[in-house]
Amino acid sequence: MKAIILAAGVGKRLLSASGGRPKCLIEIGGRSLLARLLAGLASAGVRDAVVVTGFGAEAVAEAVRTLGSGIRVRCVVNPRYTEGAILSLWAARDVLRAGAALVMDADVLCSTAMIRRLVLSHHESAFLLDASSPNTGEEQMLLVRDGWVRNIVRGGAPGYELMGESIGFLKLDADAARFLRELLDARIAAGHTGIEHEEVYPALLAARRVGYERVDGMPWTEIDFPEDVVRAEREVLPRIEAA
């Protein structure tokens, strides 16, 4: 299994907190988000990762060269990183063709235990789902029926037995990964280059069984705003370190 870490975005809302560097290089407790994700993957037994870069690509590549994370990492550049995030996932399409894969957003601070829960899930394809997270209408919400994730919708939708926020991590078996590659190719060919990669997932979920692992109450946060960095330092990281 190889991991795809999506780290190409500008993160405009965080430039003041990041000093103009890519969001994945923001340090929480003295370690960057990227370093923490790679260490978590290594701990879970994943040995290969592709980091998709764009904004600040050289800085990310230099960080990767000096991390010594115990995992083989290569960088792939998405030169059109100012467009939709679908282009970042498409930039790593060779990984989706090669076998089982993890797709991960780079702006997430979480415990190694959460990464291990996904990697070691009995589901061959699965999301991490937090049903305890508040739904403000902006979150990507996973919708479950009959034990399987049936849809992902920003803000959620009624009529499902369970709804919870997506952490931003997805595990795919080899068949589902190849199918996602086909879906990406079709959307890119149709000119849909301004969309988020999550907008391709409903078609995947309609055709393949994807389970979920609940992480309710476990410490994690997405880093989008300067106040998220403060909360990560003061509230989330202490809980991770105490676990």
FENHUCOR-V262946 format. One record per residue. N is the residue number from 1. PSI is psi in radians with two decimals (999 if undefined). NEAR is the number of other ideal C-beta (glycine too) atoms within 8 Angstrom. D_LAST is the distance of its C-alpha to the last C-alpha in whole Angstrom. Layout:
N | PSI | NEAR | D_LAST
N | PSI | NEAR | D_LAST
//
This chain:
1 | 2.32 | 10 | 26
2 | 2.60 | 13 | 27
3 | 2.41 | 12 | 24
4 | 2.06 | 15 | 26
5 | 2.04 | 15 | 25
6 | 1.90 | 14 | 27
7 | 0.61 | 15 | 27
8 | -0.32 | 14 | 31
9 | 2.78 | 13 | 31
10 | -0.68 | 8 | 32
11 | 0.93 | 12 | 29
12 | -0.64 | 5 | 32
13 | -0.18 | 7 | 30
14 | 0.06 | 14 | 28
15 | -0.57 | 10 | 31
16 | -0.60 | 5 | 31
17 | -0.45 | 8 | 27
18 | -0.07 | 12 | 27
19 | 0.47 | 5 | 30
20 | 0.06 | 4 | 32
21 | 2.86 | 8 | 30
22 | 2.58 | 13 | 28
23 | -0.63 | 13 | 25
24 | -0.25 | 13 | 23
25 | 0.04 | 14 | 24
26 | 2.32 | 13 | 22
27 | 2.30 | 7 | 20
28 | 2.06 | 15 | 17
29 | 0.56 | 7 | 16
30 | 0.03 | 4 | 18
31 | 2.44 | 7 | 18
32 | 2.76 | 11 | 20
33 | -0.72 | 15 | 18
34 | -0.78 | 16 | 20
35 | -0.69 | 11 | 19
36 | -0.71 | 11 | 15
37 | -0.78 | 13 | 17
38 | -0.69 | 14 | 19
39 | -0.68 | 11 | 16
40 | -0.71 | 14 | 14
41 | -0.78 | 14 | 17
42 | -0.73 | 12 | 18
43 | -0.52 | 9 | 15
44 | 0.00 | 12 | 16
45 | 0.07 | 6 | 20
46 | 2.31 | 13 | 22
47 | -0.13 | 6 | 24
48 | 2.39 | 10 | 26
49 | 2.57 | 14 | 26
50 | 2.16 | 14 | 28
51 | 2.09 | 15 | 28
52 | 2.05 | 17 | 30
53 | 2.92 | 16 | 31
54 | -1.56 | 16 | 34
55 | 2.24 | 10 | 34
56 | 0.62 | 10 | 33
57 | -0.71 | 11 | 33
58 | -0.67 | 6 | 34
59 | -0.70 | 10 | 32
60 | -0.77 | 16 | 29
61 | -0.71 | 10 | 31
62 | -0.71 | 8 | 31
63 | -0.73 | 12 | 27
64 | -0.70 | 11 | 27
65 | -0.47 | 6 | 30
66 | 0.01 | 6 | 28
67 | -0.75 | 10 | 24
68 | 0.89 | 4 | 24
69 | -0.13 | 9 | 21
70 | 0.28 | 5 | 23
71 | 2.48 | 11 | 24
72 | 2.18 | 6 | 27
73 | 2.34 | 12 | 28
74 | 2.67 | 7 | 31
75 | 2.47 | 12 | 31
76 | 2.28 | 10 | 34
77 | 2.29 | 10 | 35
78 | 1.76 | 12 | 36
79 | -0.26 | 5 | 39
80 | 0.77 | 8 | 39
81 | -0.23 | 13 | 36
82 | -0.11 | 5 | 37
83 | -2.73 | 7 | 38
84 | 2.68 | 10 | 36
85 | -0.22 | 12 | 33
86 | -0.56 | 16 | 34
87 | -0.48 | 13 | 36
88 | -0.78 | 15 | 33
89 | -0.66 | 15 | 32
90 | -0.53 | 10 | 36
91 | -0.42 | 11 | 36
92 | 0.48 | 12 | 33
93 | -0.43 | 11 | 35
94 | -0.53 | 6 | 36
95 | -0.69 | 11 | 33
96 | -0.46 | 14 | 33
97 | -0.34 | 8 | 36
98 | -0.31 | 7 | 35
99 | -2.78 | 7 | 33
100 | 2.56 | 10 | 29
101 | 2.71 | 14 | 27
102 | 2.39 | 15 | 24
103 | 2.14 | 10 | 25
104 | 2.34 | 13 | 22
105 | 2.48 | 9 | 23
106 | -0.13 | 13 | 22
107 | 0.54 | 13 | 21
108 | 2.27 | 15 | 17
109 | 2.14 | 12 | 14
110 | 3.01 | 12 | 11
111 | 2.72 | 11 | 8
112 | -0.58 | 9 | 10
113 | -0.62 | 8 | 9
114 | -0.74 | 15 | 11
115 | -0.76 | 15 | 14
116 | -0.65 | 11 | 14
117 | -0.67 | 11 | 14
118 | -0.86 | 15 | 17
119 | -0.69 | 13 | 19
120 | 0.13 | 6 | 19
121 | 2.52 | 10 | 20
122 | -0.29 | 2 | 23
123 | 2.26 | 10 | 25
124 | -0.50 | 7 | 27
125 | 2.32 | 12 | 26
126 | 2.68 | 13 | 24
127 | 2.83 | 15 | 22
128 | 2.28 | 13 | 18
129 | 2.25 | 16 | 19
130 | 1.77 | 13 | 18
131 | -0.13 | 10 | 20
132 | -0.13 | 6 | 18
133 | 2.37 | 8 | 19
134 | 2.53 | 3 | 22
135 | 1.83 | 10 | 25
136 | -0.08 | 5 | 27
137 | -0.17 | 6 | 30
138 | -0.32 | 5 | 29
139 | 2.62 | 12 | 26
140 | 1.94 | 10 | 26
141 | 2.30 | 15 | 26
142 | 2.35 | 14 | 26
143 | 2.16 | 14 | 29
144 | 2.37 | 14 | 28
145 | 2.37 | 8 | 31
146 | 0.59 | 4 | 32
147 | 0.05 | 5 | 28
148 | 2.59 | 10 | 29
149 | 2.11 | 13 | 28
150 | -0.37 | 9 | 32
151 | 2.85 | 10 | 32
152 | 2.14 | 12 | 30
153 | 2.32 | 10 | 31
154 | 2.12 | 8 | 30
155 | -0.19 | 9 | 30
156 | -3.07 | 9 | 30
157 | 2.67 | 10 | 33
158 | 2.92 | 4 | 34
159 | 0.28 | 3 | 35
160 | 2.70 | 11 | 32
161 | -0.37 | 5 | 30
162 | 2.44 | 8 | 27
163 | 2.38 | 11 | 26
164 | 2.76 | 15 | 23
165 | 2.43 | 12 | 22
166 | 2.30 | 15 | 22
167 | -0.41 | 13 | 19
168 | 0.21 | 9 | 21
169 | 2.35 | 15 | 21
170 | 2.25 | 12 | 23
171 | 2.38 | 16 | 24
172 | 2.35 | 14 | 27
173 | 3.04 | 9 | 29
174 | -0.70 | 8 | 33
175 | -0.81 | 7 | 35
176 | -0.63 | 13 | 33
177 | -0.77 | 15 | 32
178 | -0.69 | 10 | 36
179 | -0.69 | 11 | 37
180 | -0.67 | 12 | 35
181 | -0.75 | 11 | 37
182 | -0.70 | 8 | 40
183 | -0.72 | 11 | 39
184 | -0.81 | 15 | 38
185 | -0.75 | 10 | 41
186 | -0.72 | 8 | 43
187 | -0.67 | 11 | 42
188 | -0.74 | 12 | 42
189 | -0.53 | 6 | 46
190 | -0.02 | 6 | 46
191 | 0.28 | 5 | 45
192 | 1.13 | 9 | 42
193 | 0.01 | 10 | 41
194 | 0.18 | 5 | 39
195 | 2.87 | 11 | 37
196 | 2.70 | 7 | 33
197 | -0.47 | 14 | 32
198 | -0.37 | 10 | 30
199 | -0.21 | 8 | 34
200 | -0.37 | 14 | 35
201 | -0.63 | 10 | 32
202 | -0.66 | 10 | 34
203 | -0.63 | 8 | 37
204 | -0.79 | 13 | 34
205 | -0.44 | 13 | 33
206 | -0.35 | 6 | 36
207 | -0.30 | 6 | 37
208 | 2.59 | 9 | 34
209 | 2.15 | 5 | 32
210 | 2.13 | 15 | 28
211 | -2.81 | 12 | 25
212 | 2.73 | 13 | 22
213 | 2.17 | 12 | 18
214 | 2.41 | 8 | 17
215 | 0.55 | 12 | 14
216 | 2.27 | 8 | 14
217 | -0.14 | 4 | 12
218 | 2.58 | 10 | 9
219 | 2.18 | 10 | 9
220 | 2.82 | 13 | 12
221 | 2.59 | 11 | 16
222 | 2.43 | 9 | 19
223 | 1.79 | 15 | 21
224 | -0.56 | 8 | 24
225 | 2.78 | 8 | 25
226 | -0.64 | 9 | 25
227 | -0.42 | 6 | 23
228 | -0.61 | 11 | 20
229 | -0.75 | 13 | 20
230 | -0.80 | 8 | 20
231 | -0.66 | 10 | 17
232 | -0.75 | 13 | 15
233 | -0.74 | 10 | 15
234 | -0.57 | 7 | 15
235 | -0.84 | 8 | 13
236 | -0.86 | 13 | 11
237 | -0.74 | 13 | 10
238 | -0.62 | 8 | 9
239 | -0.67 | 9 | 6
240 | -0.79 | 11 | 5
241 | -0.44 | 7 | 6
242 | -0.26 | 5 | 4
243 | 999 | 7 | 0
//
